[in-house]
Amino acid sequence: MAQEDMRPAGAELQSIGEPSQAESFADIAAAAAGAAGQRPRHLDTVLQIPVSVKIVLGSATMPVANVLKLGRGAVVPLDRKVGEPVDVVVNGRIIARGEVVVLDEDNSRFGVSLTEVIGAAGPRTS
């Protein structure tokens, strides 16, 4: 892959939140690294490290006895309502919130449109 083709994972994220906020996760990383337009020497290596990204629709608490009764077709009620934002969690830390969107015309794929980026000191999930 040519160097010109490589972009930070956050490069596609544009205009998130209000104008006073960073434009993308790449901007946040550059600001944190103190690299205002120039990358530190080994940042490209760090940008290639895979991270676990999860979208949390909600959660539920139930006794083990109820979990053992779950089967095909069972419905587990979550603590969030339709229309509430979902959490974007990277390596156990909430980094953003967004809303679920349909990506394909045949409704076969979903995505998340980010509506809020959480600061670097965002909450950790358990």
C-alpha positions as CSV (number, residue, x, y, z in Angstrom):
1,M,0.0,0.0,0.0
2,A,1.5,3.4,-1.0
3,Q,2.1,5.9,1.7
4,E,-0.3,8.4,0.0
5,D,-3.1,5.9,0.4
6,M,-2.7,5.5,4.1
7,R,-5.0,7.7,6.2
8,P,-5.6,7.7,10.0
9,A,-8.8,5.8,11.0
10,G,-10.4,9.1,12.0
11,A,-9.7,10.9,8.7
12,E,-13.2,10.2,7.4
13,L,-14.9,11.7,10.5
14,Q,-15.6,15.4,9.5
15,S,-17.4,18.2,11.4
16,I,-18.3,16.3,14.5
17,G,-20.1,18.4,17.1
18,E,-19.8,22.1,17.3
19,P,-17.1,24.1,15.5
20,S,-15.2,24.6,18.7
21,Q,-14.6,20.9,19.0
22,A,-11.9,19.0,17.0
23,E,-12.8,18.1,13.5
24,S,-11.8,14.4,13.8
25,F,-10.1,11.8,16.1
26,A,-6.9,12.4,14.1
27,D,-7.0,16.1,15.2
28,I,-7.4,15.0,18.8
29,A,-4.4,12.6,18.5
30,A,-2.3,15.3,16.8
31,A,-3.2,17.8,19.5
32,A,-2.4,15.3,22.3
33,A,0.9,14.5,20.7
34,G,1.8,18.2,20.3
35,A,2.2,17.7,16.6
36,A,0.5,20.8,15.1
37,G,1.0,19.8,11.5
38,Q,4.0,17.5,11.9
39,R,3.8,13.9,13.1
40,P,6.1,12.5,15.8
41,R,8.7,10.1,14.4
42,H,7.0,6.8,15.1
43,L,3.3,7.9,15.0
44,D,2.7,6.0,11.8
45,T,3.6,2.8,13.6
46,V,1.2,3.6,16.4
47,L,-1.6,4.4,14.0
48,Q,-1.5,0.9,12.6
49,I,-2.2,-0.8,16.0
50,P,-5.7,-2.5,15.9
51,V,-8.2,-1.5,18.6
52,S,-11.5,-3.1,19.6
53,V,-14.4,-0.9,18.6
54,K,-17.9,-1.7,20.0
55,I,-21.2,0.0,19.6
56,V,-23.3,-0.4,22.8
57,L,-27.0,-0.3,22.1
58,G,-27.9,-0.8,25.8
59,S,-27.5,-3.3,28.7
60,A,-29.6,-5.4,31.0
61,T,-29.2,-6.9,34.4
62,M,-30.8,-10.2,35.2
63,P,-30.4,-13.2,37.5
64,V,-28.4,-16.2,36.2
65,A,-31.6,-18.3,36.4
66,N,-33.2,-16.0,33.8
67,V,-30.1,-16.1,31.6
68,L,-30.3,-19.9,31.6
69,K,-33.9,-19.7,30.4
70,L,-33.0,-17.6,27.3
71,G,-33.4,-19.4,24.0
72,R,-34.1,-18.7,20.4
73,G,-36.6,-15.9,20.0
74,A,-36.2,-14.6,23.5
75,V,-36.3,-10.8,23.9
76,V,-34.0,-9.1,26.4
77,P,-35.2,-5.6,27.3
78,L,-32.4,-3.1,27.3
79,D,-32.0,0.0,29.5
80,R,-32.2,2.4,26.5
81,K,-35.1,3.6,24.4
82,V,-35.5,3.9,20.7
83,G,-33.9,7.2,19.5
84,E,-31.4,7.5,22.5
85,P,-27.8,7.7,21.5
86,V,-25.6,4.6,21.4
87,D,-22.1,4.5,22.9
88,V,-19.0,4.0,20.8
89,V,-16.5,2.2,23.0
90,V,-12.8,1.8,22.0
91,N,-10.7,-0.6,24.2
92,G,-13.2,-0.2,27.1
93,R,-13.5,3.6,27.0
94,I,-16.5,5.5,25.7
95,I,-15.1,7.9,23.0
96,A,-18.3,9.0,21.3
97,R,-22.0,8.8,21.1
98,G,-24.1,8.5,18.0
99,E,-27.3,7.3,16.4
100,V,-27.9,4.1,14.5
101,V,-28.4,4.6,10.7
102,V,-29.2,2.2,7.9
103,L,-26.4,2.0,5.3
104,D,-27.9,-0.1,2.5
105,E,-31.1,0.5,0.6
106,D,-32.1,-3.1,1.3
107,N,-31.8,-2.4,5.1
108,S,-29.2,-5.2,5.5
109,R,-26.4,-3.2,7.1
110,F,-26.3,-0.6,9.9
111,G,-23.8,2.0,11.0
112,V,-23.5,4.7,13.5
113,S,-23.5,8.5,12.8
114,L,-21.5,10.2,15.5
115,T,-23.2,13.1,17.2
116,E,-20.9,13.7,20.1
117,V,-17.2,13.1,20.7
118,I,-16.3,12.5,24.4
119,G,-13.1,14.1,25.7
120,A,-9.9,12.2,26.5
121,A,-11.0,11.7,30.1
122,G,-14.3,10.0,29.1
123,P,-15.8,7.3,31.3
124,R,-14.6,3.7,31.2
125,T,-17.0,0.8,30.7
126,S,-17.0,-2.2,32.9
